[in-house]
Each structure stands twice: as C-alpha cells, then as structure tokens.
Amino acid sequence: MTAFAVRHDGPGTRRRRGPGPRRRLIGLLVALVTLLVLVVLSVMIGSTTIAPSVVWDALFRASADIDQYAIRDYRLPRTVVGLVVGAALGLAGALIQALTRNPLADPGILGVQAGASFAVTVAVGLLGVTAIGDYRWFAFAGALVVTLLVLALGSTRQGRSPVVMVLAGVCVGAVLGGAREALQQTNPDAFDALRSWDAGSILGRPLDLVWPILPFFAVALVLAFVVAGPLNAMALGDELAVAQGVLLTRTRILAVVALTLLAGGATAIAGPIGFVGLMVPHVARWIVGPDHRWIFAYSVLLASVLLLASDILGRIVMHPGEIPVGIVTAFVGAPVLIVMVRRRKASGL
C-alpha cells in the first residue's frame, strides 16, 4: 500500500495528499537531528580536525587554547552563517515555486540572485561601498527589481509559462552577470575583497554581518507562513482561490516581499549560491505532499542541511584548501536541473 493518498479537489483537479501529521512531524524531527549532526561536523572539520571534547570545552569551558580560539572565532560563526543562509535560500525557493507555480523556479535560475549581485557590484564599483554589512540594501533592491522584471517577462497571454519564465530568468541573469564582470574589470582593486563573496562562500563571514539581516529574515518567515494557506488555494487555480476568499494581489505582494528579503539578504551575506532553492523544495514536496505550510517548514531545515553538507564536502575534497560552497552546490544542482527539465512532470505544483 502506498504511503500517499489521492485527493479530488473538484472537477478536473486531482492532487496527491501527503502523509499524516504524525509522519510529517517524525520527518521533521529526523531532519532536525541530521542538521544537529552536521552542525557538530561543521565545527570539527577544517584544515585540522578537532576532537568533540575540544568543541565541548570551547563552548562551555573556554580557555586560551588555539583550537578553542579557532572554534569560537571562525568555525562557529561559519556554521551559523551556513544555517541562516541555507534556511533563507530554501524558503526563498519554496516561495518562488509556489508563487509562480513553476517547479523549475529558483532565486538563482530566475536571476534574482544575479540582480542582487549586480546591485552590490554597482554599489562597490560606482558608489564606493566597501563594508559587506552595507551590501544588504543594494541586494534587497536588486532582488526586488529582477523578481518583478522576470515575473513580467515570463507572463504570456495564456498565463505564466514555466519554460518562458526560466528562459527570461536565465537571460536576465546572463546580462547582469556580464555587466557585473565588465564593471569589475574597470576597477580590479575595488573588487579584490569581493572574490570570495562573488563565488558564493560562507568562509570568513563574521556574525556581525548576520545580526542586522536576521530581523529581515524573521519578517520574511512570518510573511511566508501567512501566505502559505492562500498559496495552497492558489495552487488549485486563481478562480478557485478567489471563490475560497483568497486575496490574490495581497498574497502575491506579501510573497514577493518575503522572497526579496530572503534572497537579497542571503546574497548580501554569502554572495550568489545557486540551486539550493531549486532542489530542496522538491525534496520537501516529495516527503510532505502539496501543503505549503509543511513544505516551508521542511525547506528551512533541509536547505540548511544541504548547505552545511556542501560546505563540509568542499573542505574535504580539496584538503588542506577548500572549494566555495556555491561551487559545490552548482556541481550538485546543475544535473538535478537537467533531469527535472527532461521530466514531463517535475513535481507538479
């Protein structure tokens, strides 16, 4: 017997219903335990492997030991940044897929992160902004403009086409990427500090960079769960959603605001990291079914799991050097995108 049932929501509508609340909670608990294990591994693994007992002492019995110093000042902040950025990207991906009803949507593929990156590059190259903490306002603005632009370009007379929207996002991202590269060539010295950021990395990001952006993520998290129910109704079609009392314009505006805060904030902290928002919501949907309240909750946890696992993998394969996490997620995510494009039905929304 299959673990999933099929629900009929109306004439011509046939949707899969996910497992019950108990199994969903158990799955959420498993994801949380996995995340805790990865947090410990992220603190332990680096240029030198540190024993769990030293990690414990660094957290609860601080001393001047050099390993404890490395944990408190470098590895722990890096792990926290990975948790925050991963959660933001996963939730942003789930939101943009629900908003556009496009299973191929992702802040990276649709150019949202390219818009944020381009805005940051303009701020550095033309306005002389040098502090990473000041990037967030430009990243928010760039993400918002490109989100609205791609939504407009991806709309056809028959509605929003997933393929047209992806092509629009790829084109906008390519144009902005080229413009960003050209701008960086005009003043290489100003962009030396951006090399690590430009590759998508959580290495060397202080916690002071995260705290100012956390309130924006908190607002976005609240907005996401506010629109989760209306997005469930909109997945059945605009007419049915309106019949159920959903305010379409308000829901879309709130979703775009949340998406902008999440994608722009994550990009301001770590640079452009692609494919996390593409892969994770699909995994969440396979586990819990079409309910966006559960998809959003799972995406927050599973995206942090993916980002931390990718970051750890990047440290291991090039030891004693390392690969930026953005490159690792691209290696994993690009084949996933190809497989999904070739599928006739990629986790229908």
C-alpha positions in Angstrom: 0.0 0.0 0.0 1.4 3.4 -0.9 2.0 6.0 1.8 0.2 8.6 -0.1 -3.4 9.1 -1.0 -5.0 10.9 -3.8 -7.4 13.7 -3.2 -10.0 15.1 -5.7 -10.5 18.8 -5.1 -13.0 19.4 -7.8 -13.8 18.7 -11.4 -10.7 18.1 -13.4 -8.5 18.5 -10.3 -6.5 15.6 -8.9 -3.9 16.2 -6.3 -1.7 14.0 -4.1 -2.3 14.2 -0.4 0.8 13.8 1.7 1.3 11.6 4.8 -0.5 12.4 8.1 0.7 15.0 10.7 2.4 12.3 12.8 4.7 11.1 9.9 5.4 14.7 8.9 6.5 15.5 12.5 8.7 12.4 12.6 10.3 13.5 9.3 10.8 17.0 10.7 12.5 15.5 13.7 14.8 13.4 11.6 15.7 16.5 9.6 16.4 18.4 12.8 18.7 15.6 14.2 20.5 15.4 10.9 21.1 19.2 11.0 22.4 19.0 14.5 24.9 16.3 13.5 26.1 18.4 10.6 26.5 21.4 12.9 28.9 19.4 15.1 30.8 18.1 12.0 31.0 21.6 10.6 32.7 22.8 13.8 35.0 19.8 13.9 36.2 19.6 10.3 38.6 22.1 8.8 42.3 22.5 7.9 42.7 20.4 11.1 40.2 18.1 12.6 39.3 19.0 16.2 38.1 16.4 18.7 34.5 16.6 20.0 35.8 17.1 23.6 37.6 20.3 22.5 34.5 21.5 20.8 32.6 21.0 24.0 35.2 22.8 26.1 35.2 25.7 23.6 31.5 26.1 24.1 31.2 25.6 27.8 34.7 25.8 29.4 36.5 28.5 27.4 40.3 28.8 27.6 43.1 30.3 25.6 43.7 27.0 23.7 44.4 27.7 20.0 41.8 25.1 18.8 39.2 26.7 21.0 40.1 30.1 19.5 39.6 28.7 16.0 36.2 27.2 17.0 34.8 30.4 18.7 36.1 32.9 16.1 36.0 31.1 12.8 34.2 27.7 12.7 31.2 28.5 14.9 30.4 31.8 13.0 30.8 30.0 9.7 28.4 27.3 10.8 25.8 29.8 12.0 26.1 31.7 8.7 25.6 28.4 6.8 22.4 27.7 8.9 21.0 31.1 8.3 21.8 31.4 4.6 20.7 27.9 3.8 17.4 28.4 5.5 16.8 31.7 3.7 17.6 30.2 0.3 15.5 27.1 0.8 12.5 29.1 1.9 13.0 31.6 -0.9 13.0 28.7 -3.4 9.8 27.2 -1.9 8.1 30.6 -2.1 9.1 31.4 -5.7 8.0 27.9 -6.8 4.6 28.4 -5.1 4.2 32.0 -6.3 5.0 31.2 -9.9 3.6 27.6 -9.9 6.9 26.8 -11.6 8.7 23.6 -10.5 11.9 25.0 -12.2 11.9 28.2 -10.2 14.9 29.1 -8.0 16.3 32.5 -6.9 19.5 31.7 -8.8 17.9 30.3 -12.0 15.4 33.2 -12.3 18.1 35.8 -11.9 17.0 37.1 -8.5 20.5 36.5 -7.0 22.1 37.9 -10.2 20.1 41.1 -9.6 21.2 41.3 -6.0 24.8 40.6 -7.0 24.7 43.2 -9.7 23.3 45.8 -7.4 26.1 45.1 -4.9 28.7 45.4 -7.7 27.3 48.7 -8.7 27.5 49.8 -5.0 31.1 48.8 -4.7 32.3 50.0 -8.1 30.4 53.2 -8.6 29.4 54.3 -5.1 32.5 53.2 -3.2 30.7 51.0 -0.7 33.3 48.8 0.9 31.7 47.3 4.0 29.9 44.0 3.4 27.3 45.0 6.1 26.2 47.8 3.8 25.5 45.4 0.9 22.1 44.4 2.1 20.2 47.4 1.0 21.5 47.2 -2.5 21.0 43.4 -2.6 17.3 43.9 -1.5 16.8 46.5 -4.2 18.4 44.4 -6.9 16.5 41.2 -5.9 13.2 43.1 -5.9 13.7 44.7 -9.3 14.7 41.5 -11.0 11.9 39.5 -9.4 9.3 41.9 -10.8 11.1 42.0 -14.2 11.2 38.2 -14.6 7.6 37.8 -13.5 6.6 40.3 -16.1 8.8 38.8 -18.9 7.6 35.3 -18.0 3.9 36.1 -18.4 2.2 35.3 -21.6 -1.4 35.7 -22.8 -2.1 32.2 -21.6 -0.6 32.9 -18.1 2.8 32.3 -16.7 4.8 29.7 -18.7 7.4 27.8 -16.6 9.8 27.5 -19.5 9.4 31.1 -20.7 10.0 32.3 -17.1 13.1 30.2 -16.8 14.4 31.5 -20.1 13.6 35.0 -19.0 15.4 34.5 -15.7 18.5 32.9 -17.4 18.7 35.7 -19.9 18.4 38.5 -17.3 20.9 36.7 -15.1 23.3 36.3 -18.1 23.0 40.0 -19.0 23.5 41.1 -15.4 26.4 38.7 -14.9 28.2 40.1 -18.0 27.6 43.6 -16.8 28.9 42.7 -13.4 32.1 41.2 -14.9 32.6 44.3 -17.1 32.2 46.6 -14.1 34.6 44.6 -12.1 37.3 44.9 -14.8 37.2 48.6 -14.6 38.4 48.7 -11.1 40.0 45.4 -10.1 41.4 46.7 -6.8 38.0 47.6 -5.5 36.7 44.1 -6.2 39.6 42.1 -4.7 37.7 41.8 -1.4 34.7 40.5 -3.4 36.3 37.5 -4.9 35.3 35.1 -2.2 31.9 36.7 -1.9 31.4 36.5 -5.7 32.0 32.7 -5.7 29.3 32.2 -3.1 31.1 31.4 0.2 30.4 31.4 3.9 34.1 31.4 4.8 35.2 34.3 6.9 31.7 35.9 7.4 31.6 37.3 10.9 28.4 37.1 13.0 28.3 40.9 13.0 27.3 40.5 9.4 24.4 38.3 10.2 22.7 40.0 13.1 21.5 43.1 11.1 19.9 40.9 8.5 18.2 38.4 10.9 15.2 40.8 11.6 14.5 40.9 7.8 14.6 37.1 7.7 12.2 36.9 10.7 9.8 39.2 8.9 10.1 37.1 5.7 9.5 33.9 7.7 6.3 35.3 9.2 5.1 36.5 5.8 5.8 33.1 4.3 3.6 31.3 6.7 0.9 34.0 6.5 0.7 33.3 2.7 1.1 29.5 2.9 -2.6 28.8 3.2 -3.6 31.2 0.4 -0.8 29.7 -1.8 -2.4 26.3 -1.2 -5.6 27.6 -2.5 -3.9 29.4 -5.5 -2.3 26.1 -6.5 -5.8 24.9 -7.5 -6.2 27.9 -9.8 -7.0 31.6 -9.3 -10.7 31.2 -9.8 -11.0 28.5 -7.1 -8.7 30.6 -4.8 -10.9 33.7 -5.2 -14.0 31.5 -4.5 -12.4 30.5 -1.3 -11.9 34.1 -0.3 -8.2 34.5 -1.1 -7.0 38.0 -1.9 -4.7 37.3 -4.9 -2.9 40.6 -5.1 -2.2 40.9 -1.4 -0.9 37.3 -1.3 1.4 37.9 -4.3 2.7 41.2 -2.9 3.5 39.6 0.5 5.2 36.6 -1.2 7.3 38.9 -3.3 8.3 41.0 -0.3 9.3 37.8 1.6 11.2 36.4 -1.4 13.1 39.7 -1.8 14.1 39.8 1.9 15.3 36.2 1.8 17.1 36.1 -1.5 18.6 39.6 -1.1 19.7 39.0 2.5 21.3 35.6 1.7 23.1 37.1 -1.3 24.4 40.1 0.8 25.9 37.7 3.3 27.3 34.9 1.2 27.2 36.0 -2.4 25.3 34.1 -5.1 24.7 30.5 -4.1 22.6 28.7 -6.7 20.4 25.6 -6.8 19.7 25.3 -3.1 16.3 26.8 -3.6 15.6 24.6 -6.6 16.4 21.2 -5.1 15.2 21.5 -1.5 11.5 22.4 -2.1 11.1 19.4 -4.4 12.5 17.0 -1.7 10.2 18.6 0.8 7.2 18.2 -1.5 8.1 14.6 -2.1 8.1 14.0 1.6 5.0 16.0 2.8 2.9 16.5 -0.2 1.4 19.8 -1.6 0.7 21.6 1.7 3.0 24.7 1.6 2.9 25.1 5.4 4.8 21.9 5.7 6.9 22.5 2.6 8.1 25.8 4.0 9.0 24.2 7.4 10.9 21.3 5.7 12.6 23.6 3.3 14.0 25.7 6.1 15.6 22.7 7.7 16.6 20.7 4.6 18.2 23.7 2.9 20.4 24.3 6.0 21.3 20.6 5.9 22.2 20.8 2.2 24.3 24.0 2.6 26.2 22.7 5.6 26.8 19.3 4.0 28.1 21.0 0.8 30.3 23.3 2.8 31.8 20.4 4.7 32.3 18.5 1.4 34.1 21.5 -0.1 36.6 21.4 2.8 37.3 17.7 2.5 37.8 17.2 -1.3 40.4 20.0 -1.6 42.1 19.5 1.8 44.0 21.4 3.0 42.4 24.0 0.7 38.7 24.2 0.0 36.0 24.9 -2.6 33.5 27.6 -2.0 30.1 26.2 -1.1 28.5 28.0 -4.1 30.6 25.9 -6.5 29.8 22.7 -4.7 26.0 23.3 -4.9 26.4 24.2 -8.6 28.1 20.8 -9.2 25.2 19.0 -7.5 22.4 21.3 -8.7 23.1 21.5 -12.4 22.5 17.8 -13.1 19.3 18.0 -11.0 18.0 20.9 -13.1 18.8 18.9 -16.3 16.9 15.9 -15.0 13.9 18.0 -14.0 13.8 19.8 -17.3 13.7 16.4 -19.1 10.9 15.1 -17.0 7.4 15.6 -18.3 6.1 16.3 -14.9 8.5 17.7 -12.4 6.7 17.6 -9.1 3.6 19.4 -10.3 2.6 22.4 -8.2 
